[in-house]
């Protein structure tokens, strides 16, 4: 399928329902959108093939799993050309949950989850700052997440 799949209102309705609850059965989605379950399945397959839907995931409450610290790390690279090598190494650090290549003060911005401040110090000192190409980092600890949502497409 072509990557330039044209989404319509039916697709948007399906995405809106599944965005709010990815575990919602296709039969329920179909009922709410007034289409068949097969239509929902075919549409979702097309949206996945087009790269519009990349994956379905669980949203975990890391604090309830013992990871009480969420932090954002601004990374300064020695040279921009080292980005790919640095990303490859950062992907090996399990505590990192997202990596962004950015404009502005930082070359990169990452989000990490740690059990406590000692674990955070260990990740920063023993893992991240040992990566060749990272000049220095700046850490911001999140005190509270007030919003985490997908875009409303309608």
Order of alpha helices (4+ residues) and beta strands (2+ residues): alpha-alpha-alpha-beta-alpha-beta-beta-alpha-beta
